[in-house]
Amino acid sequence: MADQDALSSPRMANDYDRKAEEEYDWRGPEVAFGLSYAFVNPGESVLDIGIGTGLSSILFHKAGLHVYGMDVSPEMLEACRGKGFATDLKEHDLTVAPYPYHTASLDHAVCLGVLNFFGDLRPVFSEVARILRDDGVFAFVVGDRAPGEAAEFLVGPEHTESDSTVTMYRHGTEEVTGLLNDNDFALVRCLEFPVPMDRERTSVLRAKAYVARRKRRS
Ligand SMILES: C[S@@+](CC[C@H](N)C(=O)[O-])C[C@H]1O[C@@H](n2cnc3c(N)ncnc32)[C@H](O)[C@@H]1O
């Protein structure tokens, strides 16, 4: 279980956008949107899981999609609400199923900068598969795990905005492929990119962005 205070303190919510863009060079939103662009259309909906301040779905909004957001942190949701682009924002813990959305009720989903805080991704994939309409896409980013590499790694206070050490998790291609197969997704795009973990760029996480299509229900 992730340390929620470390991930979403009021301090983090207030300064998140500036730090993500200027100090940490967080390019996940552009990578995920660029890989998804061919599969989304104006007027469709996208669910952003762990929406934070909204960086992960603002480009989808600019492309004409309706943004639905879910996050466990009231402070992050409040910061996102203040931007005024989300159609609906809900406070909910992504480890707890069911999520507060009807089956086959939304077109697409994104989850960026979030899955690295969790070891077990099965609730996320099964809930997204339930909520998405046929042929919708799920764009997500994970820290990649090379064969033989440990899944867990510790990130110290010097690399985060928290006062404590945070446990993070890598997820390898084999695990992700299994999650997609088990939950009726077909992989359509995958791209590796670096995620700096500190201002000085001394530590870099090898991340992978995936886009998968929800298979048609029979
Ligand atoms: C690093 S931020 C990423 C925010 C945004 N997706 C982005 O790309 O900028 C991680 C977000 O995940 C949220 N989060 C952490 N644990 C969560 C949980 N159990 N359920 C829902 N959201 C969670 C945090 O509150 C925070 O907003």
The ligand as an SDF file (V2000), in Angstrom:
LIG
                    3D

 27 29  0  0  0  0  0  0  0  0999 V2000
    2.6530   11.6930   -9.0620 C   0  0  0  0  0  0  0  0  0  0  0  0
    0.9600   12.1250   -9.0060 S   0  0  0  0  0  0  0  0  0  0  0  0
    0.4740   11.9490  -10.7390 C   0  0  0  0  0  0  0  0  0  0  0  0
   -0.6490   12.8830  -11.0900 C   0  0  0  0  0  0  0  0  0  0  0  0
   -1.0320   12.9340  -12.5710 C   0  0  0  0  0  0  0  0  0  0  0  0
   -1.5810   11.6610  -13.0080 N   0  0  0  0  0  0  0  0  0  0  0  0
    0.1260   13.3590  -13.4390 C   0  0  0  0  0  0  0  0  0  0  0  0
    0.5190   12.6110  -14.3380 O   0  0  0  0  0  0  0  0  0  0  0  0
    0.6110   14.4740  -13.2520 O   0  0  0  0  0  0  0  0  0  0  0  0
    0.2100   10.6930   -8.2500 C   0  0  0  0  0  0  0  0  0  0  0  0
   -1.2770   10.8560   -8.0080 C   0  0  0  0  0  0  0  0  0  0  0  0
   -1.8100    9.5960   -7.6200 O   0  0  0  0  0  0  0  0  0  0  0  0
   -2.7360    9.8090   -6.5840 C   0  0  0  0  0  0  0  0  0  0  0  0
   -2.9010    8.5700   -5.8070 N   0  0  0  0  0  0  0  0  0  0  0  0
   -1.9790    7.9830   -5.0150 C   0  0  0  0  0  0  0  0  0  0  0  0
   -2.4970    6.8890   -4.4360 N   0  0  0  0  0  0  0  0  0  0  0  0
   -3.7670    6.7770   -4.8890 C   0  0  0  0  0  0  0  0  0  0  0  0
   -4.8100    5.8410   -4.6600 C   0  0  0  0  0  0  0  0  0  0  0  0
   -4.6430    4.8030   -3.8270 N   0  0  0  0  0  0  0  0  0  0  0  0
   -5.9880    6.0240   -5.2760 N   0  0  0  0  0  0  0  0  0  0  0  0
   -6.1680    7.0760   -6.1150 C   0  0  0  0  0  0  0  0  0  0  0  0
   -5.2130    7.9970   -6.3850 N   0  0  0  0  0  0  0  0  0  0  0  0
   -4.0230    7.8400   -5.7810 C   0  0  0  0  0  0  0  0  0  0  0  0
   -2.1170   10.9370   -5.7740 C   0  0  0  0  0  0  0  0  0  0  0  0
   -3.0590   11.5640   -4.9300 O   0  0  0  0  0  0  0  0  0  0  0  0
   -1.6020   11.8430   -6.8840 C   0  0  0  0  0  0  0  0  0  0  0  0
   -2.5650   12.7560   -7.3030 O   0  0  0  0  0  0  0  0  0  0  0  0
  1  2  1  0
  2  3  1  0
  2 10  1  0
  3  4  1  0
  4  5  1  0
  5  6  1  0
  5  7  1  0
  7  8  2  0
  7  9  1  0
 10 11  1  0
 11 12  1  0
 11 26  1  0
 12 13  1  0
 13 14  1  0
 13 24  1  0
 14 15  1  0
 14 23  1  0
 15 16  2  0
 16 17  1  0
 17 18  1  0
 17 23  2  0
 18 19  1  0
 18 20  2  0
 20 21  1  0
 21 22  2  0
 22 23  1  0
 24 25  1  0
 24 26  1  0
 26 27  1  0
M  CHG  2   2   1   9  -1
M  END
$$$$
